Amino acid sequence: MVQSNNTNGTGRRIYDLLRAQIADGTLPAGASAPSTRALAADLGVSRTTVTAAYEQLAAEGFLVTSAGRSARVATPSIPLAPPLPAVAQRGTPALSAYGRHVAALPLPAIAGRQEGFIDFLYGAVSARDFPSLIWKRAYQAELLRQPAHLYYIAPEGDASLRRALQAYLGRARGLVCESAQIVVVNGTQQALDLCARMLLDPGDAFAFEDPGYLIARHCFEASGGVPLPVPVDEHGIDTRRLPADERARFAYVTPSHQFPRGGVLPIGRRLELLEWAQRHDAWIIEDDYDGEFRYGQRPIDALQSIDSNGRVIYIGTFSKALSPHLRLGYVILPHDLVPAFRQAKRLADRHSAVIEQRVLASLIESGAYERHVRRVRREYERRRAALLDAIDELLPKRAQVMGTAAGLHVTLWLPFIDSTDEAALVAAARAKGVGVYPVSPLHVAPQRGTRGRSAGLILGYASVPVDVIREGVRILADVIGPFRR
């Protein structure tokens, strides 16, 4: 092995030497190169090593070889590429309209984990809650299966997972669909990206909850969409304020647990939303990002379950029940949209990871997934209770908490602090080792009408241990003090 490595190194040096001589004109175009026998003798190496270097130079077009004749430098010789200009001298790369939209978006930084930091990060779940053992067993069983061949699967996803999802979602979320309507995607984000590309042309408008999920809005804006903000209250989107004309191609909503305020959309507004979509020939994108987690009673059935006109595009994810690292989600589409979305998914990435899909299908079919969801729901309820108790005991009595009935986060309103102080409050808490997140950036026009509005903080509790939650709220209480009006 050592001898082979030395031989390779010697051959590389011979290659570099001859290529440099060709480049600087020492060996001009048309000149004969030294014979392999003579060069091997001069350098004291094997002829095989020299021959390999010559063959590489010939393959790259620097030398011309033929049987019975000595190698010659190619005519014209191939010059080395000129050095690239300094970065400062380059022009701005040409981007598409989509690229320019993306480049201009003020995307928030991705939160990083710090040792000893108490982070109430929404969307995060605890690694200790992942069902490692049952996942490992199912994964190993899938690896031991010997398929006839390895090839791409259908872009809409593995058939076993789509069948399992159809049955599970009917039980858990009241959804009525065929497995053919399901497209498996790489998390909610790919589902939103597909919706943006398939439903929006540049300049098209879309109705959007205000405040709402920032990354979803940016995704739609990147495709040239224009947001039409619709206010939300403690119940969710105010359906009386939906656009009264035909401008909006769709409305993006989170009816089971409005993000970030946490309202659950009542049945009257759900029916009004569906009627609006039918009247204006618009779609409804229902993002059910944490609808499986409702406390004290069974989860509210999805909006899609009462859609009789095929207007709802339902998006679900396994990021909250299992892990964001899996990047597995799904879209349930009206029949008319299925062929086009399948094609778009195929062009995007062929299909989502196959083994993970089949492992998940086996867990759903065996009932292990539902048992896991029930277990983590109980655990999240304990953490939610610890957070609410700590807020009630340690924060000023005028502090208000919303969105406690469902989901994995709550919104804390501080009416004695102005929303213009949110950024400073968040920075002060972070300096003390506690991560909290402001509401104001989630508004479509965060600077408009900000003064006079109460400061709001989003507190995610799914990834914070019960015994740490109280300490985090205690530190937050100390931070709040100097900001009180």
Buried (B, 14 or more C-beta within 10 A) or exposed (E): EEEEEEBEEBBBBBBEBBBEBBBEEEBEEEBEBBBBEEBBEEBEBEBEBBBBBBBBBBEEEBBBBEEEEEBBBBEEBBEEEEEEEEEEEEEEEEEEEBEEBBEEBEEEEEBEEEEEBBBBBBBBBBEEBBBEEBBEBBBEEBEEEEEEEEEEBBBBBBBBBBBBBBEBBEEBBBBBBEBBBBBBBBBBBBBBBBBBBBBBEEEBBBBBBBBBBBEBBBBBBBBBBBBBBBEBEEBBBBBEBBBEEEBBBBBBBBBBBBBBBBBBBBEEBBEBBBEBBBEBEBBBBBBBBBBBBBBEEEBBBBBBBBBEEBBBBBBBBBBBBBBBEBBBBBBBBBEEBBEEBBEBBBEBEEBBBBEBBBBBBBBBBEEBBBEBBEEBBEBBBEBBBBBBEBBEEBBBEEBBBBBBBBBBBBBBBBBBBBBBBBEBBBEBBBEEBBBBBBBBEBBBEBEEEBEEBBBBBBBBBBBBEBEEBBBBBBBBBEBBEEBEE
